[in-house]
């Protein structure tokens, strides 16, 4: 099929690369000139494993065509995916301005019958609004659908190529429902995973409910970790014992300084706002959000209690991204903690394998190091704030020699406590004695 993808972010580019790999002809549209310029040279403006290679190959074969023009992108499209950003407003609601702008442009440049698919994470009822906007301004026949993404940064290509499920929300009109579902099932036929065919509003809420539930698991295990700290229990063993129950599962039971990134914080808050706007008191979700906000403050409190005043203390930080295998620092717990340290007068040096440039754009006073060992020089403490695998095997004896005081605060429970203490470090983590 001919596919048009509006938005060259994580979702848009990963979807485009995978559809091109499956043999479809894909046009990727973005109004940011620099993104399109890079794509035309087979390059990606953010870090995501495996994605640059796929993009490069697809562009070279002309299976993927980057463009800034709606007229070019939509001219032959059988299916149009809307993959633009929906950042949070101060109220917690989603900013849908990019979505509505895309709808207006689709109406203006639509030339043939097609299906317009909402892939961006949007509040319930948004896909119906998109249809209204387009329908008012075009005589071309089209259907709408909702097919939310479930990719995770750092493993986006794998998640898209080998999905757990493909959710397709279609209109309730019987004829439109059959035809739209048939087209989208055909489009995804080479991909594995369960198919969930449902209505538009249910598809939209499936994405929010999925992310909110995962956020709930993270906040729950963090509350258990805090309790473990109080009673002297080990949260790693608690999580293992819980996770072996198939009704619970092992995933997302890793205690630490809380969730971050572009999805979990935004989506949990947005779903909470949906509940509020519909006069429903979603008490559990409110608590999940509060626990996550508190968790990073509790970690800072541990550092403060151990070091006393943070004024003029030298703090080394390992990790800036909100998680490993990405350069994304949006809603990163590390960024919050670093800013609080600086506000209290600490001198902070940091290292991250991929996210240092993005972090520096946000915290200008942050000192960046080229190697992880450099953050330890004359440090009063070392903080591990992102779970990069390479941090497990650092030259710890050398790091200890460089430090003024050999104290490690592990906000991700990344390091084995017994192993690191053999080197003479005072080591503190989350919910482990």
N, C-alpha and C positions, 0 to 999 in steps of 0.2 A: 504493500500500500504506500501511498504518499502521505507522509506525516509532517505536520508543522508543530513545532514546540516553541511556545512563547515563554522566554525566560531562560537564561544561561547560567543558573545557579547550580547547586548540588543536585537538586531533583531533575531540573531540565536537562543538564548535560549528561547525567548518568542515564536517564531515560533515552536520550537521543543516541548515545553511544551503543546502548544495548539493542535498541530497535534497528539501528544501522547494521549491527553485527548479525541480527536475525534476517537481514536481507531487504528491509524496507528502505525506501528513499526518504531521507529526513532533512528538513530545513530547520535550523535553529535560529530563532530571532531574539535579539536583545538590542535595546536602544543605546547601551553603553558601547561606544566605539572601540575602546581599548579591549574589551572582552572579545568582540568580533574580530578585531585585528589579530589577537593572539590565536584565536581558533582557526583562522585562515592559514596560520603557520603551524597548525597542529599542536598548539600549546593551551594550557588551562591556567586560569588566574588564581586557583587555589590548590592546596595539596590534597590529593585523594589517590591512594594506591591503585594502580592498574588503569585508572581513567585516562591519563595522557596517551598511553600506548593505543588504547581503543580509539580515541579521538583522532590521533595522528593517522592511523590506518584508514579510518572511515573517510577523513578529509582527502587523503591521497587518492582513494578509489572513487571520489566524488559521490560516495554514498551518503555523506553528511555535508550539507551546504550551510555555512554560517552567513547570516545576513542581518542588516539593520532595517530592511524593508518589509513591511506587512504585505505589500502588493506581491512581492516575490515569494514570500513564505507561504501565503495562503492561496496562490493562484491555482495549484493543482491538488490541494490538500483533501484527502478523504477523511482524515481525523486530525483535529486540532487539540493539542494539549495545552492548558493554561497552567504554567509552572512558575508563576511570579511570586515574589515575597509577600508575606502577610505579617509584618512585624507588629509587636504589641504596642498599643497606646498606653499612656500613663494609667488609664483606668483598668488595664488588663485585657480590654477588648482587642480584637484583631483590626489592624489598619487595612482596609480592603480597597484603598485607592488604586493600587496597581492592578488589582483584579478588575475593577470597574473600567479602568482605562483600557485594559486589554479587550474587554467586551465591546467597548465603543469602537475600537480599531478593527475588531473582527467584523462588526456590522458594516463598517465602511468599505472593507476590502474583500468581503466574502463573494466568491464568484461561482461556486458550484455546491451542490448538495453535499453535506458532510455531517460529522458528529463532533460537537464541541465538548471536550472532556475536562472537567475540573480536577486537577491533580494537586494543586496547592491545598494546604490545610485551611479550611474555611468554616465559619460557624454554620449551624444548621439553617437551611433555607437559602444559602448564597447561590447555589447552582440554579435555583428557580429564578432568582433575581437577575442572574446573568442572561437567562433565556429572555426575560422581559426586555432587558436593555437591547439585546441584539435584534429581537423581533420587531421592535419599534422602528428600527432604522434600515431594515433590509427586507426585500421580497424573496430572497433566496431561501429555499427550504433547508432546514437543519434540525437536528435533534441534539439534546444535551444529555450528559452523563456525568457521574462522579466516580472517579477511580483513584482513591487516595494512595499515596506512597507509604512504604514502611521501611525505607532504607535507613541505615545507620552510618553516620560519618565515620570514615576509617575502613568501612567494609561495604560501601555503597554499591560497587560494581557486583560483588558477590551476592548481595541481598537482592539486587534487581535481576540478575541472571538466574538465581535459584531461590525464588520467593517462597515463603511459607504459604501465602495465599494471595489471590488476586481478587480484590473486591470491585464489583461493577454495580453501581447504582444507576437505575434507569427510570424514566418517567412511568407513571402509572397507566397511561394510555396503552391499551393492549397492543395495537399495531406498532407503535413506536418502541414499546418495550421489547418486542420480539426482534425487530430489525436492528435496533441499537445493540442489544445484547449479542446478537449474531455477529455483527461487525467487530465488536471488541473482543469477543471470544476468538474469532479468527485471527485478529491482530496478535493475540497473546498465545496462540496455539502451541508454539515451540517452547514455551516456558512451563516448568513444573509448578506444583503448588495447587492447593484446593481453590476452586472457583466459588465465590459467594456472590450470587445474583440477588439484588435487593432493590429497594426504592432509593431515591436520591437522598432523602433526609437520613435514612438509616446508614447509608454509606458514609455520609459526612460525619456522623457521630461515632462510627466504628473507629475512625482514626483518633479522635479525641479520647475516646474511652480506652483505647489500647495504650496510648502514651500516659494517660492519667493513672492507669492501673500499674504500669511499670514504675512510675514515679512513686506510687503508693508503696510498692515493695521496697524501694530504696529508702524512703523515709521511715518505713517500719523497721528495717534492719538497723538503721542509724539510731532509732530510739532504743532498740534492744542493746546496741553497742554502748550507749550512754548508761543504760542500766547495768551492763556488765562492768563498766568502769567503777560503778558505785559498789557492786557486791563482790568484785574480784573474779568474775567469770571470764571466759574466752569466747568472744563473738564469732571467731572463725569456726570453732567447733559447734557452736550453736547453729550457725548458718549451714554447716555440713549436715548436722542432724535434722534440721528442718528440710533442707533441699532434697534429701533422699526420699522424702514423701512425694510420690508422683503428683499428688493433688496440689503441692506447693511448687516444686521444681527448684533447681539450683540457680537459675539465671536471676540476676539483679538482686542478689542477697550479699553484696559486697559492701561492708561498712566503710564509711569514709567521711568526706566533708560535703557530701551532697551532690545532687545532679545539677547539670548546667547545659550549655549548648543552645542551639537555635530552636529546639523542639519542646523538650520536656517543660521548661519554665513557662514558655509562651503558651503551650497547649493546655497545661493544667490551669493556668490563670484564665485563659479564654473560655474553657469549659465551665469554670466557676462563674464567670460573668454571664454565660448563657443560662446557667441555673438561676442566678439572681434576677436576670431580666424576665425569666418565666416564673418568678415568685416561688422558687424552690430553694430551700435551705440545705445546700450540699455540705453538711458539716464535716464529713470525712475528708473531702477534697480541700476544704479550708485548712484543716489540720495538717494535711500533707504539705501544703505550701508553706505553712508556718514552721513546720519542723525543718524543712530544707533551708529556709532563711536563717533559722537559729543555729543549724549545725556548723556553719563556717565561723559564726561568732564564738561558739563553744571552743572550737579549735584555737582561735586567737587567744581565748582566755587561758588555755593550757600553756601557750607560749609566754603569755604575760606573767602567769603565776611562777613559772620556772625562772624567767630572766629578770623579774622585777620590772622596773621601768624599761620601756623600749627606746627611750631617748638615747640617741647616738650608738645604739647597738648595731653591730654588723650582722645582717641576716642574709644567708645564702639560700636561694630558692631553686629547686629543680622542678621544672614543669610550669607552663603557662597556659597551654591549651586546656579546654574543658574536659578533654579525654585524650587518650593516646591515639596515634595514627591520623591526626588531623592538625591543621594550623588554625582552627577556629577558636577564638577566645571569647565568643559571645556568651554572656551569662556564666563565664568561667569562675568557679570558686577561687581559683588561684588569683585572678585579677582583683577580686574583692579584698582578699586577705592582704595582698601586696599593698593595695591602696591604703588600707587601714594601718598597716605597719608604717608606711611613709608618713601618714597623717600624725602618727604618734612619735615621729622623730627618728625612726630607724633608717639606717642606710641599707638599701636592698640591692643585691646583685642577683641576676637570674640567668638561667640557661634553659632552653627548650630546643629539641631537635628541629622543629618546623615553625613554631609560632612566634618567634622573637620579633619579627618585623611588625606583625599585627599587634602585638602587645605594646610595642614602643609607640605606636600611633595613638594609643589610648592613655598610657601612663608615661608621660614624657620624661619624668624624673628617674625612671627605671634604668639601672645600669645593666647592660647586656654583656654576657661573657661568651667567648667563642667555644670554650670547652667546659664540660660539667665540673671538672676539678677546680676551675678558676673561681667558682662561686664560694669555695671553701676558704680562700685566703683571708686569714685573720677574722674568720667568722665566729660570732658568739653562739650561733646555732644554724643548723641546716634544716630547711623545710622541704619535704617531698609533697608536691601538690598535684602532679599528674602522673598517671601510672604507665609511663613509658617503660617498655621492657628493658631497654639498655641501662636503666638506672639500677637494676638488680645486680649488675656485674661491674660496677665501678671499682676503681682501685682504692678501696676503703682505707688501707693503711696509709697511703699517700695523702688522702683527703684528711685523715685525722691529724697528720703532721702539720698540715696547712692551717688547721682551725685553731682559734684562740681557746675555745671551749668545745669539747667533743660531745655536742648534744644534737640529736636528730629527732625532729618531730615528723612522723610519717602520717600524712593526711590521707593516704590511700591504702594503708596496710600492705604496702608493696614488698617490704623487706622482711625476711625471716628474723624474728627477734633474737633467737639464740645465736644465729650466725653473726649478726652485726655486733652483738654485745661482746663476742670473743675478741673483737678488735679494740675493745676498751671504750666504746661509745655509750653514753647514756641515751637510751632509745625509748621514745614514747610514741604510741600509735592510738588507734581508735578502738576501744572496747577489748583490748588485750592486756593482761596483767604485765 
